[in-house]
Amino acid sequence: MQKTSRETGMDKQIQPSVPNYPAEREIDYDIAIIYDKEDFQDVLEFKEHLVTDVLESKDKQNISVVSFDTTMMKNIREALTKSRFAFLFLTRSFCEESWPRLSQESVVRNVLYGDESGCIIVPIFTVNRSESTFKIPLGLNVLKGLRYCDRDQFYTASVIKLLF
């Protein structure tokens, strides 16, 4: 005999949380990498690493790199609304210069706090916390991210599990 919710102490059935993407949502690319313009070379290396070391056997045509620049906010908006994932490349310059301005944009807040269907934001940690000379902003610190700084088997497995 099955126990009732009153007998088990549960008031209601807990449903798993699944992102609610509208069927008509247009996806132009799988990953948008958003970074500070000072980190351009590092992001090119990161993108190359993703393509050659991690996604070698997968479809890798849709990796798009978008640079944060105040004049490029339209591109950032598009990246956040037309990609599956937005990888935020966390460096000192991104956290101290770009993020304070970027976080003030309504589209960023809406995607970050779930008010609007958009991409999934994934922080890319570029340095170990113990070695870092900068602080990760609180809004990003609490998100589940990828530890590019480690580049070990767990990092690689995490990227593959996230994307596929």
Backbone hydrogen bonds, N-H to C=O, Kabsch-Sander energy under -0.5 kcal/mol:
donor,donor_aa,acceptor,acceptor_aa,energy
8,T,4,T,-1.8
9,G,5,S,-0.9
10,M,5,S,-1.3
15,Q,13,Q,-0.6
18,V,16,P,-0.5
21,Y,19,P,-1.1
25,R,22,P,-1.7
27,I,25,R,-0.5
28,D,26,E,-0.6
28,D,82,K,-2.9
29,Y,82,K,-1.5
30,D,62,N,-0.9
31,I,62,N,-1.1
32,A,85,F,-2.3
33,I,31,I,-0.5
33,I,64,S,-1.9
34,I,32,A,-0.7
34,I,87,F,-2.9
35,Y,66,V,-1.0
37,K,68,F,-0.8
39,D,36,D,-2.2
40,F,37,K,-1.2
43,V,39,D,-2.4
44,L,40,F,-2.1
45,E,41,Q,-2.0
46,F,42,D,-2.2
47,K,43,V,-2.9
48,E,44,L,-2.5
49,H,45,E,-2.6
50,L,46,F,-2.6
51,V,47,K,-2.5
52,T,48,E,-3.0
53,D,49,H,-2.1
54,V,49,H,-1.2
54,V,50,L,-0.7
55,L,50,L,-2.8
58,K,55,L,-2.3
60,K,58,K,-0.6
63,I,60,K,-0.6
64,S,31,I,-2.8
64,S,62,N,-0.7
66,V,33,I,-2.4
66,V,64,S,-0.5
68,F,35,Y,-3.3
69,D,67,S,-0.5
72,M,69,D,-2.8
73,M,70,T,-0.8
75,N,72,M,-1.1
76,I,72,M,-1.5
77,R,73,M,-2.7
78,E,74,K,-2.2
79,A,75,N,-2.6
80,L,76,I,-2.4
81,T,77,R,-1.6
82,K,78,E,-2.4
83,S,79,A,-0.5
84,R,29,Y,-1.3
85,F,30,D,-2.3
86,A,120,I,-2.4
87,F,32,A,-2.7
87,F,85,F,-0.6
88,L,86,A,-0.7
88,L,122,V,-2.1
89,F,34,I,-2.4
89,F,87,F,-0.7
90,L,88,L,-1.1
90,L,124,I,-1.9
91,T,89,F,-0.8
95,C,91,T,-2.8
96,E,92,R,-2.6
97,E,93,S,-2.1
98,S,93,S,-1.5
99,W,94,F,-3.6
101,R,97,E,-0.6
102,L,98,S,-3.1
103,S,99,W,-3.2
104,Q,101,R,-1.0
105,E,102,L,-1.6
109,R,105,E,-2.2
110,N,106,S,-2.9
111,V,107,V,-2.0
112,L,108,V,-2.9
113,Y,109,R,-2.7
114,G,111,V,-0.7
115,D,110,N,-1.6
116,E,110,N,-1.3
119,C,80,L,-2.0
120,I,84,R,-2.3
121,I,119,C,-0.6
122,V,86,A,-3.0
124,I,88,L,-3.1
125,F,123,P,-0.7
125,F,146,L,-2.8
126,T,90,L,-1.0
126,T,124,I,-0.6
131,E,128,N,-1.0
132,S,128,N,-1.0
132,S,129,R,-0.6
140,L,137,P,-1.4
141,N,137,P,-2.6
142,V,138,L,-1.4
143,L,140,L,-1.1
145,G,143,L,-0.5
146,L,123,P,-2.7
148,Y,146,L,-1.4
149,C,125,F,-2.0
150,D,147,R,-1.6
151,R,147,R,-1.2
156,T,152,D,-2.3
157,A,153,Q,-2.4
158,S,154,F,-2.1
159,V,155,Y,-2.2
160,I,156,T,-2.2
161,K,157,A,-2.6
162,L,158,S,-2.3
163,L,159,V,-2.4
164,F,160,I,-2.6
